[in-house]
Amino acid sequence: MTTTAPARSFLTPAPTCAAPPVPDPAAPGQWRPLASIGVLGAALITYVGLAHGARQAVLLALGVGLGVALFHSRFGFTSAWRQLVAVGNGAGLRAHAVLLGTTATLFALVIGTGTGLFGSEPAPSAGSLGVGLVLGAFLFGIGMQLGGACASGTLFAVGSGQGTVVLTLFGFIAGSVLYTWAYPLVADLPALPAVVLSEHIGWFGSWAVTIVALLAVVAISRAVQARRNPPPTGVPPTARGVARILRGSWPMWVGAVTLAVLGAGVLVVSGGAWGITSAFALWGAKALQAIGLHPETWAYWQQPAQAKSLAGPVLADKTSLTDIGIMIGAAVAATAGGAWVMHRSIPWRTALAAVIGGIVMGIGARLASGCNIGAYLAGIASGSLSGWIWGLAALAGTWVGLRARPLFGLANPKPSDSVC
């Protein structure tokens, strides 16, 4: 008697070689640190509102929300691409598709209708198509596998107390500064003009093409996963019931939708998409000025937009505000879930990988005019071809980065693992 495997629909979970693990209970909440961080966050939002206006205060608050959502859902790009390339588990990539599709839908509505607050005029994010985009994204893919986090992951990991990723952040800032210093060497790399679908087929057409492409990505990832039958992904500790909202881990699709809504809020409030890495260059330049150096004389900082940013306060800078908010929000979520801990002992090879990975990501993000958020997420959601090219180049960089990880004592997922 022959048996037939049960049919799987598009919504059925993709197969893994073992059942997903049962999450451990969340640790008790760290209430004193939570109260301190909450007071600090509220005070900072109030100060920013009084000193720089309501728009900046709202951007900081949106950043806090982004940090909470990133931590609760453990929404990352580094681990998702590592799992896909190493063992064929596409669960993280499919969560990216939810984030990208939801963001693309909201962007089409916001930009297509010209909806903005505080006098902003929402505009798509579109990068030129050239050597800088491909090389920068490729380097970024390598760097995030060595550094252990992407741009958004770096911020929420720092906020949740992961000491290793603090080193990644320092490297990120150093790499960004190095790029701004060497800017004249790479300012004129060959490139073609940006391609934005809405300029050719309208916002509805752009949205429809993007959704169809994302559905194709989901279908391909499911086919790859079915063929390779990888280990399931690990699950973080969580609270149960209603407490899961504040103290537990969220399903990645919940995190994706929440991030999309908050990211659309940044677009409505500021007129531009959510970004991360331009602030790292600004922070590095401000630090150099604080010790008596003069990065304002560099060609990069003499461009009008950059010069204005450097001349103004950090707490008036849109990207700095959301970045700071992400770290505060992640700290709030981590302490509420009893997960905030600062690692004191870091193996030297791990520390070296973190710094090198951060430097490579800092250079790569500036070469590509953005990271996994500002170039990949915002680009695809805006209907820009640059976002898709960034993703493919970063995926290639991930393949190289996985082969470099063992040099620093860093492990990669294996088919024989119980979780990946």
Summary of the structure (lengths in Angstrom):
residues: 420
radius of gyration: 20.9
end to end distance: 35.9
largest distance: 81.9
contacts: 1591
relative contact order: 0.24
helix: 68%
strand: 2%
